[in-house]
Amino acid sequence: MNEIFFLSLKVALTATIINLPISILIAWVLTKTKIPGRSILDLIILIPLAIPPVIVGFFLLIIFGKNGPLGSLINNIFGTNIIFTWIAAVLASSIVSIPLMVRPIIVSMSDIDENLEKSARILGASYIKSFISITLPLSYKGITAGILLGFIRAFSEFGATIIVAGNIPGKTQTVPLAIYTNIITGNNDEVFKMVAICLALSITSILIYTKLLSTTRK
């Protein structure tokens, strides 16, 4: 079980690290810019929440499969196929979890007094410096909450992962996939152990998120 747990942590942490800068950038674009098409971007980010994860896995399979547009490119350049590897599990987890990471950051950035950012720019700070010195520090609670929600969602991802990464013991079998396998084989002792781990992580993350949310509103 240690190997399965370690793989799940690796997948979830990698997905979270990939999503963090993307989520911050998307939140900034949606809350602090007037770029045309922001509503479309917001819709695209929300789509993974509105469709079954297996559909996400299906499209990833088409895109990154050996004959897919990106899959064939990767195969030609690196001579390898990422489908049914832990990297595919990372891709699936990243896409499914990014909406939950973006939303708290959007809320946090929206609550920042725009006068603070305008004052910084009036005093000569560039948009980048204003973002680094004011927007990011004042958004830390939303960013932290986003990291927690994104991580736990990536850790618990099942539907997209099983489609694009498979359920290969020792290679792509994460905790949710192992729970599924043990339920089928009737190994209830292992199921209860893994469920306990998932519940502990989930409850801890939700409690921290709720605490951050309550302090943000005060």
C-alpha positions in Angstrom: 0.0 0.0 0.0 2.9 2.3 0.6 3.8 2.2 -3.1 0.3 3.1 -4.1 0.1 5.9 -1.6 3.5 7.3 -2.7 2.4 7.3 -6.4 -0.9 9.0 -5.5 1.0 11.7 -3.6 3.5 12.1 -6.5 0.6 12.5 -9.1 -1.4 14.9 -6.9 1.7 17.0 -6.0 2.8 17.2 -9.6 -0.6 18.2 -10.8 -0.9 20.8 -8.1 2.5 22.3 -8.9 1.6 22.4 -12.6 -1.8 24.0 -11.9 -0.7 26.7 -9.4 0.9 29.2 -11.8 -1.7 28.5 -14.4 -4.5 29.1 -11.9 -3.0 32.3 -10.6 -2.6 33.6 -14.1 -6.2 32.7 -15.1 -7.5 34.3 -11.9 -5.6 37.5 -12.6 -6.8 37.7 -16.1 -10.4 37.1 -15.0 -10.4 39.7 -12.2 -7.8 42.3 -13.1 -7.9 42.7 -16.8 -10.3 43.8 -19.5 -9.1 41.3 -22.1 -11.9 40.3 -24.5 -13.1 36.7 -24.2 -12.8 36.5 -20.4 -16.2 34.9 -20.1 -15.2 32.2 -22.6 -12.1 31.5 -20.6 -14.2 31.3 -17.4 -16.5 28.9 -19.2 -13.6 26.7 -20.4 -12.2 26.5 -16.8 -15.6 25.4 -15.5 -16.2 22.7 -18.1 -14.3 19.9 -16.2 -16.7 20.5 -13.3 -19.8 20.0 -15.4 -18.9 16.9 -17.4 -18.1 13.3 -16.2 -14.4 12.9 -15.6 -14.4 9.9 -18.0 -15.1 12.4 -20.8 -12.0 14.3 -19.9 -10.1 11.0 -20.0 -11.6 10.2 -23.4 -10.5 13.4 -24.9 -7.0 13.1 -23.4 -6.8 9.6 -24.9 -7.6 11.0 -28.3 -5.2 14.0 -28.0 -2.3 12.2 -26.4 -2.8 8.7 -27.8 -0.1 7.4 -30.2 -2.0 8.6 -33.2 -3.3 11.8 -31.6 -2.0 15.2 -32.5 0.2 15.7 -29.4 0.8 12.0 -28.8 2.3 11.5 -32.2 4.4 14.6 -31.8 5.7 13.4 -28.5 6.4 10.0 -29.9 8.3 11.4 -32.8 10.4 13.7 -30.7 11.0 11.6 -27.6 10.2 8.1 -28.9 7.8 7.4 -26.1 4.1 7.4 -25.4 2.7 9.0 -22.2 -0.6 7.1 -22.3 -0.8 4.5 -19.5 2.0 6.1 -17.6 1.9 8.2 -14.3 2.4 11.3 -16.5 -1.0 10.6 -18.0 -2.5 10.3 -14.5 -1.0 13.8 -13.8 -2.6 15.3 -16.9 -6.0 13.8 -16.0 -5.7 15.0 -12.4 -4.5 18.5 -13.5 -7.5 19.1 -15.8 -10.1 17.8 -13.4 -8.8 19.6 -10.4 -7.9 23.0 -11.9 -11.4 24.5 -11.6 -11.4 23.9 -7.8 -8.0 25.6 -7.6 -8.9 28.6 -9.7 -12.2 29.6 -7.9 -10.8 30.5 -4.5 -8.0 32.5 -6.1 -10.6 34.4 -8.1 -12.6 35.2 -5.0 -9.5 36.3 -3.1 -8.3 38.5 -5.9 -11.7 40.0 -6.4 -11.8 41.2 -2.8 -8.6 43.2 -3.1 -9.1 47.0 -3.0 -8.3 48.1 -6.6 -7.1 51.5 -5.2 -4.1 49.8 -3.6 -3.0 48.4 -7.0 -3.7 51.7 -8.8 -1.8 53.7 -6.1 1.2 51.4 -6.7 1.1 52.0 -10.4 0.7 55.8 -9.9 3.9 55.7 -7.8 5.7 54.0 -10.7 5.3 50.3 -10.1 4.8 48.2 -13.2 1.9 45.9 -13.6 4.2 43.0 -12.8 5.7 44.6 -9.7 2.2 45.6 -8.5 1.1 42.0 -9.0 4.1 40.6 -7.1 4.1 43.1 -4.3 0.4 43.6 -3.7 -1.9 41.2 -5.5 -0.1 38.0 -4.7 0.5 38.7 -1.0 -3.1 39.8 -0.4 -4.4 36.7 -2.3 -2.5 34.2 -0.1 -5.6 32.8 1.6 -7.3 32.1 -1.7 -4.1 30.7 -3.1 -3.7 28.4 -0.1 -7.3 27.3 -0.2 -7.0 26.6 -4.0 -3.9 24.5 -3.4 -5.7 22.4 -0.8 -8.8 21.9 -2.9 -6.8 21.2 -6.0 -4.5 18.8 -4.3 -7.2 16.7 -2.6 -9.2 16.6 -5.9 -6.1 15.5 -7.8 -5.4 12.9 -5.1 -8.9 11.5 -5.3 -9.3 11.5 -9.1 -10.6 8.3 -10.6 -12.7 8.6 -13.8 -10.3 10.4 -16.1 -7.3 8.6 -14.7 -8.5 5.1 -15.3 -9.3 6.0 -19.0 -6.0 7.6 -19.9 -3.6 6.0 -17.4 -5.2 2.6 -16.8 -5.1 0.7 -13.6 -1.7 -0.9 -13.7 -0.3 -2.1 -10.3 3.0 -0.5 -9.5 2.8 1.9 -12.4 -0.4 3.9 -12.6 -2.5 2.4 -9.8 -3.3 5.3 -7.4 -5.3 5.0 -4.2 -8.8 5.5 -5.8 -8.0 2.9 -8.4 -6.6 0.5 -5.8 -9.8 0.9 -3.8 -11.8 0.1 -6.9 -9.7 -3.0 -7.5 -9.9 -4.2 -3.9 -13.7 -3.7 -3.8 -14.0 -6.0 -6.9 -11.7 -8.6 -5.4 -13.5 -8.5 -2.0 -10.4 -7.4 -0.1 -12.3 -5.2 2.4 -9.5 -4.8 4.9 -7.3 -2.9 2.3 -10.4 -0.9 1.2 -11.0 0.3 4.8 -7.4 1.3 5.2 -7.3 3.3 2.0 -10.7 4.9 2.6 -9.5 6.0 6.0 -6.5 7.7 4.4 -8.6 9.4 1.8 -11.1 10.6 4.5 -8.4 11.9 6.7 -6.8 13.9 3.9 -10.2 15.2 2.7 -11.5 16.2 6.1 -8.2 18.0 7.0 -8.2 19.9 3.7 -11.8 20.9 4.1 -11.4 22.1 7.7 -8.3 24.2 6.7 -10.2 25.6 3.7 -13.2 26.4 5.8 -11.0 28.2 8.3 -9.3 30.3 5.6 -12.7 31.1 4.1 -14.1 32.3 7.4 -11.1 34.5 8.2 -11.3 36.0 4.7 -14.8 37.1 5.3 -14.1 38.8 8.6 
